[in-house]
Structure formats: structure tokens, C-alpha cells
Amino acid sequence: MFSEWHKIDLHIHTDKSKETKENDYHGEFSVDDLYSSLIKNDVEMISFTDHNIINIEAYSELEQKKFPYLVGIELDIAIDNVQLQNYVNSIKDNNHQDKIDIKPFHTLLFFRSNNVAELSQKIESMFESISKELFNNEMEMFDNKKL
């Protein structure tokens, strides 16, 4: 008759986001500190959603603690290939110094899988494929995902 409520947080960034988004995460991330907070606040499930990258190490630490999670990622999404090319080229030309007006939107993706490394590899392969197909390997999106 009544709804069952659960406390979950499916949008947690770790310091891994520093590798792909400048000024996205401030501080030092610790799975141990996070875990203590989750237990203290009765949170039942989480997801790490770093920008364009999966934090394999953080999920591995969380797995050791037997805490429930969904593998997550926050991806930059472009409407079409031209928009993506314009955006990446503006970043390349700008060298991440100024605010860029042409931006893709973000989407959160979640996976119900314990094979974090395999999911991460699939994301890396996607960036590699985009780099080859749209940029003739001139812009290595899979090595430099600072979009």
C-alpha cells in the first residue's frame, strides 16, 4: 500500500574527473571517507559518474567493501558530427584557457555490471573510434578526453 523509499546517489564525481575536466573536482577523493559517510547516512547504492572516464580503482575499492553500485559515467554528447568537430577544434585551438560557447550536453549512463574494466575499455574504444573517424587521428580523443 505504501511506497518503499531508498537512499541512493547516482551522480558522484571522484578526483578521476580531473583527468578529463579541468576545475570539475576539488579536493582529495577517498573511497574510505565516502564509505563512512554512506553508512552514516543510510545510503543504499551509488554510482561514480566521472566525466568521460570510468574510475576502475574506486569501483574496485568499493567492491571490496561489498557496497552496492551501478557503474556510471557522465559523457559529453554532441548533437551531430559537425558540432562535435567544431567543439573539439575550439578546445584544441583554445588550449582549455577560455570559456567555450559551443558545448555538447552531458548524459549519465549506468551499467549493471561488475566488469568495470571491460566497460571502461569499451568507452576507451569508443573515443578511439571517434578520433579515427572524425579527426583522422589528429585529435586523440581517447588519450585526451578533456572535452
Summary of the structure (lengths in Angstrom):
residues: 147
radius of gyration: 17.0
end to end distance: 46.8
largest distance: 58.9
contacts: 379
relative contact order: 0.17
helix: 39%
strand: 17%
